[in-house]
Amino acid sequence: MEVFESLKASLVGKNARIVLPEGEEPRILQATKRLVKETEVVPVLLGNPAKIKIYLEIEGIMDGYEVIDPQHYPQFEDMVVALVERRKGKMSEEEARQILLKDVNYFGVMLVYMGLVDGMVSGATHSTAATVRPALQIIKTRPNVTRTSGAFLMVRGTERYLFGDCALNINPDAEALAEIAINSAITAKMFGIEPKIAMLSYSTKGSGFGDSVDKVVEATKLAHDLRPDLEIDGELQFDAAFVPETAALKAPKSNVAGQANVFIFPGIEAGNIGYKIAERLGGFAAVGPVLQGLNKPVNDLSRGCNPDDVYKLTLITAAQAINQ
């Protein structure tokens, strides 16, 4: 089954509610139309109810979605109190009131935090920082997770792989890489990938030297110690991780080399370049970044996104919500 059809099937009967703070944006509205027609996800749009309703009614959508106007929200004062309490002395009630009225991402994240929706997708008209910052301040990371990371699902036909971290952590240390690998395994399973994790480097099993190699070797050991149940190996060059014939020559004793499907890059430079090469030269569709490690799912769109991107990331966010 195609990956997004599989995600749709997993969401049947769950009625996952995902807030889309940029509710008046045409790409968000087009994605909402598709979500209502094709899935059981309930889009919760922030914005002017009259404008949104008129647009969707013209498109033949009469129900199956919700609209919240932050300017006239019955539980607004409860939200103000909850935000002040969560920020623990870093924000007054008046400051909380103003930011919730002016910043739809803070309002959306508070809906997630208060359990009124299951997740959030934003970023069509906002920067990554504007989307991620309130999530880190309010949702925060899961217990025993010290940082969030960003993974891309790479899809070509029936092929599916996971690349991480290609979005957030610029130069992760060994502890961070180990954590990224473990969280990427969780994400991979959500997509039906049984993770075989390659910790990538310019060296395979001691063929090269340097601080970067040492970092990857240490990260592999740490990940093994934390999650001995995972199939994970490193350090591996990409060809050794991916090509069986090369793996037989370079890493014959590895249980991952030649069959890896989750690739952990040593830094954001390699990860960002790598996924874009796979996308532009290899013909893979890159879906994401999928944010990993948060208590509840919040995901960031590219400002260059199209309605299909919004639709897919909303499905992913809903799947994260029901799997947490």
C-alpha positions as CSV (number, residue, x, y, z in Angstrom):
1,M,0.0,0.0,0.0
2,E,1.2,3.5,-0.9
3,V,2.6,5.2,2.2
4,F,-0.1,7.9,2.5
5,E,-2.9,5.5,1.8
6,S,-1.5,3.5,4.6
7,L,-1.5,6.5,6.9
8,K,-5.1,7.3,5.9
9,A,-6.1,3.8,6.8
10,S,-4.5,4.0,10.2
11,L,-6.5,7.1,11.0
12,V,-9.9,5.7,10.3
13,G,-12.1,6.1,13.3
14,K,-9.6,8.2,15.2
15,N,-11.1,11.6,14.4
16,A,-7.7,13.3,14.8
17,R,-8.1,17.1,15.1
18,I,-5.2,19.1,13.6
19,V,-5.0,22.9,13.9
20,L,-4.0,24.9,10.8
21,P,-3.3,28.4,12.1
22,E,-3.0,29.9,8.6
23,G,-6.6,29.2,8.0
24,E,-7.4,31.9,5.4
25,E,-4.4,31.0,3.2
26,P,-5.6,29.5,-0.1
27,R,-3.2,26.5,0.0
28,I,-4.4,25.6,3.4
29,L,-8.1,25.9,2.3
30,Q,-7.4,23.7,-0.7
31,A,-5.7,21.1,1.5
32,T,-8.7,21.3,3.9
33,K,-11.1,20.5,1.0
34,R,-9.1,17.3,0.3
35,L,-8.7,16.3,3.9
36,V,-12.5,16.6,4.4
37,K,-13.3,14.7,1.2
38,E,-10.6,11.9,1.5
39,T,-9.8,11.4,5.2
40,E,-11.3,11.3,8.7
41,V,-8.9,14.0,9.9
42,V,-10.7,17.1,11.2
43,P,-9.0,20.3,10.1
44,V,-9.3,23.1,12.7
45,L,-8.7,26.4,10.9
46,L,-7.8,29.7,12.7
47,G,-9.2,32.8,11.1
48,N,-12.3,34.7,10.1
49,P,-15.2,32.2,10.1
50,A,-17.2,34.0,7.5
51,K,-14.3,34.2,5.0
52,I,-13.4,30.6,5.5
53,K,-16.9,29.3,5.3
54,I,-17.7,31.2,2.1
55,Y,-14.5,29.8,0.4
56,L,-15.2,26.2,1.4
57,E,-18.9,26.3,0.6
58,I,-18.1,27.5,-2.9
59,E,-15.8,24.4,-3.1
60,G,-18.7,22.2,-1.9
61,I,-17.5,21.7,1.7
62,M,-20.3,22.2,4.2
63,D,-19.0,20.4,7.2
64,G,-16.2,18.1,8.4
65,Y,-14.0,21.0,9.6
66,E,-13.9,23.6,12.4
67,V,-13.1,27.3,12.5
68,I,-11.8,29.1,15.6
69,D,-11.6,32.9,15.6
70,P,-8.9,33.8,18.2
71,Q,-10.5,37.3,18.6
72,H,-13.7,35.7,19.8
73,Y,-12.7,32.5,21.5
74,P,-14.8,31.5,24.6
75,Q,-11.9,29.9,26.4
76,F,-9.5,32.7,25.6
77,E,-8.9,33.8,29.3
78,D,-8.4,30.1,30.3
79,M,-5.7,30.0,27.6
80,V,-4.1,33.1,28.9
81,V,-3.8,31.7,32.4
82,A,-2.5,28.4,31.1
83,L,0.2,30.1,29.0
84,V,1.4,32.3,31.9
85,E,1.6,29.2,34.1
86,R,3.5,27.3,31.4
87,R,6.0,30.1,30.9
88,K,6.6,30.2,34.7
89,G,7.2,33.8,35.4
90,K,8.6,34.7,31.9
91,M,5.4,36.3,30.7
92,S,2.7,38.5,32.4
93,E,-1.0,37.9,31.7
94,E,-1.1,41.0,29.5
95,E,1.9,39.8,27.5
96,A,0.2,36.4,27.1
97,R,-3.0,38.0,26.0
98,Q,-1.3,40.1,23.4
99,I,0.8,37.3,22.0
100,L,-2.2,35.0,21.7
101,L,-4.2,37.7,19.9
102,K,-1.3,38.6,17.5
103,D,0.5,35.3,16.9
104,V,-1.6,32.4,15.5
105,N,1.2,30.0,16.1
106,Y,1.2,30.6,19.8
107,F,-2.6,30.3,19.8
108,G,-2.4,27.0,17.8
109,V,0.3,25.6,20.0
110,M,-1.8,26.4,23.1
111,L,-4.7,24.5,21.6
112,V,-2.4,21.5,21.3
113,Y,-1.0,21.9,24.8
114,M,-4.4,22.2,26.4
115,G,-5.6,19.0,24.6
116,L,-8.2,20.8,22.5
117,V,-6.6,19.5,19.3
118,D,-4.2,16.7,18.6
119,G,-1.4,18.5,16.6
120,M,-0.5,21.5,14.6
121,V,0.7,22.2,11.0
122,S,2.0,25.7,10.2
123,G,4.6,27.5,8.2
124,A,2.9,28.3,4.8
125,T,3.3,32.0,5.6
126,H,5.6,31.8,8.6
127,S,9.3,31.1,9.1
128,T,10.5,27.8,10.7
129,A,11.5,29.8,13.8
130,A,8.1,31.3,14.1
131,T,6.5,27.8,14.0
132,V,9.0,25.9,16.1
133,R,9.7,28.4,18.8
134,P,6.3,28.3,20.5
135,A,6.3,24.5,20.3
136,L,9.7,24.3,22.1
137,Q,8.6,26.8,24.7
138,I,5.2,25.3,25.4
139,I,4.9,21.7,24.1
140,K,8.5,20.9,24.9
141,T,10.3,17.6,24.4
142,R,9.3,14.2,25.7
143,P,10.9,12.8,28.9
144,N,14.5,11.7,28.3
145,V,14.6,13.7,25.0
146,T,16.8,16.7,25.1
147,R,16.2,18.1,21.7
148,T,13.8,18.0,18.7
149,S,15.1,17.0,15.3
150,G,13.8,17.0,11.7
151,A,13.6,14.0,9.5
152,F,12.5,13.7,5.8
153,L,10.5,10.8,4.4
154,M,12.0,10.1,1.0
155,V,9.6,8.3,-1.4
156,R,10.0,7.0,-4.9
157,G,7.4,4.6,-6.1
158,T,7.3,1.8,-3.5
159,E,10.7,2.8,-2.1
160,R,10.7,4.7,1.2
161,Y,13.6,5.8,3.4
162,L,14.1,8.2,6.3
163,F,16.9,10.9,6.4
164,G,17.8,12.7,9.6
165,D,18.6,15.3,10.8
166,C,18.3,17.5,7.7
167,A,16.6,20.5,9.3
168,L,17.4,21.6,12.9
169,N,20.6,20.5,14.5
170,I,23.5,22.2,12.8
171,N,26.5,20.2,14.3
172,P,25.1,17.6,16.7
173,D,27.5,16.0,19.1
174,A,27.6,12.2,19.7
175,E,24.8,12.3,22.3
176,A,22.6,14.3,20.0
177,L,23.3,12.0,17.0
178,A,22.4,9.0,19.1
179,E,19.1,10.6,20.2
180,I,18.3,11.6,16.6
181,A,18.9,8.0,15.5
182,I,16.5,6.6,18.2
183,N,13.8,9.2,17.4
184,S,14.2,8.5,13.7
185,A,13.5,4.9,14.3
186,I,10.2,5.8,16.0
187,T,9.3,7.9,13.0
188,A,10.3,5.2,10.5
189,K,8.0,2.7,12.1
190,M,5.1,5.1,11.8
191,F,5.7,5.0,8.0
192,G,5.8,1.2,8.0
193,I,9.6,1.1,7.8
194,E,11.3,-1.5,9.9
195,P,14.3,0.5,10.8
196,K,17.8,-0.5,9.8
197,I,19.8,2.6,10.8
198,A,23.1,3.6,9.2
199,M,25.2,6.2,11.0
200,L,26.8,7.9,8.1
201,S,30.4,9.2,7.7
202,Y,33.1,9.6,5.2
203,S,34.7,6.5,6.8
204,T,33.6,2.9,7.0
205,K,34.7,0.8,9.9
206,G,38.0,2.6,10.4
207,S,38.9,3.4,6.8
208,G,39.2,7.1,7.6
209,F,40.2,9.2,10.6
210,G,39.2,12.5,12.3
211,D,37.0,14.1,14.9
212,S,33.9,13.6,12.8
213,V,34.5,9.9,12.5
214,D,35.1,9.6,16.2
215,K,31.8,11.4,16.9
216,V,29.8,9.0,14.7
217,V,31.5,5.9,16.2
218,E,30.7,7.2,19.7
219,A,27.1,8.0,18.7
220,T,26.6,4.5,17.4
221,K,27.8,3.0,20.7
222,L,25.6,5.3,22.7
223,A,22.5,4.5,20.6
224,H,23.3,0.8,21.0
225,D,23.5,1.2,24.8
226,L,20.3,3.1,25.0
227,R,18.3,0.9,22.6
228,P,20.0,-2.5,22.1
229,D,16.8,-3.7,20.4
230,L,17.5,-1.5,17.4
231,E,19.4,-2.5,14.3
232,I,22.0,0.2,14.0
233,D,25.5,0.4,12.7
234,G,28.3,2.9,12.0
235,E,30.4,4.4,11.0
236,L,29.3,3.7,7.4
237,Q,29.8,5.5,4.1
238,F,26.6,5.8,2.1
239,D,27.6,3.3,-0.5
240,A,28.5,0.7,2.2
241,A,25.1,1.4,3.9
242,F,23.1,1.2,0.7
243,V,24.7,-1.0,-1.9
244,P,24.9,-4.8,-0.9
245,E,27.9,-5.4,-3.1
246,T,29.9,-2.6,-1.5
247,A,28.7,-3.6,1.9
248,A,30.1,-7.1,1.4
249,L,33.5,-5.6,0.7
250,K,33.6,-2.8,3.2
251,A,31.5,-4.1,6.2
252,P,31.0,-7.8,5.7
253,K,30.0,-8.4,9.4
254,S,27.5,-5.6,9.6
255,N,23.8,-6.4,10.0
256,V,22.8,-3.0,8.5
257,A,25.3,-2.4,5.7
258,G,23.8,-2.8,2.3
259,Q,20.2,-2.8,3.6
260,A,19.9,0.4,5.5
261,N,16.6,2.4,5.2
262,V,17.2,5.1,7.9
263,F,20.2,7.3,7.3
264,I,21.6,9.5,10.1
265,F,23.8,12.3,8.7
266,P,26.7,13.6,10.9
267,G,25.5,17.2,10.5
268,I,22.9,19.4,8.9
269,E,25.2,20.4,6.0
270,A,25.4,16.8,4.8
271,G,21.8,16.0,5.6
272,N,20.4,19.0,3.9
273,I,22.6,18.5,0.8
274,G,21.9,14.8,0.8
275,Y,18.1,15.0,0.8
276,K,18.1,17.6,-1.9
277,I,20.4,15.5,-4.2
278,A,18.1,12.5,-3.7
279,E,15.1,14.8,-4.5
280,R,16.5,16.6,-7.5
281,L,18.7,14.0,-9.1
282,G,17.2,10.8,-7.8
283,G,13.6,11.6,-8.3
284,F,12.5,11.1,-4.7
285,A,9.7,13.1,-3.2
286,A,10.9,14.6,0.1
287,V,8.2,14.9,2.7
288,G,8.9,16.9,5.8
289,P,10.7,17.9,7.8
290,V,8.8,15.8,10.3
291,L,9.7,17.2,13.8
292,Q,10.7,14.5,16.2
293,G,10.9,14.4,20.0
294,L,8.1,16.8,21.0
295,N,5.5,15.8,23.6
296,K,2.8,16.4,21.1
297,P,3.2,16.8,17.3
298,V,3.8,20.2,15.7
299,N,5.2,20.3,12.1
300,D,6.6,23.0,9.9
301,L,5.7,23.6,6.3
302,S,8.0,25.3,3.7
303,R,6.8,28.7,2.7
304,G,7.0,27.3,-0.9
305,C,4.6,24.5,-0.1
306,N,1.7,23.5,-2.3
307,P,-1.7,22.1,-1.1
308,D,-0.4,18.5,-1.6
309,D,2.4,19.2,0.9
310,V,-0.1,20.6,3.4
311,Y,-2.3,17.5,3.0
312,K,0.5,15.1,3.4
313,L,2.1,16.8,6.4
314,T,-1.3,17.0,8.1
315,L,-1.8,13.3,7.7
316,I,1.7,12.7,9.1
317,T,0.9,15.0,12.1
318,A,-2.3,13.1,12.7
319,A,-0.5,9.8,12.6
320,Q,2.1,11.1,15.1
321,A,-0.7,12.1,17.4
322,I,-2.4,8.7,17.5
323,N,1.0,6.9,17.8
324,Q,2.2,8.9,20.8
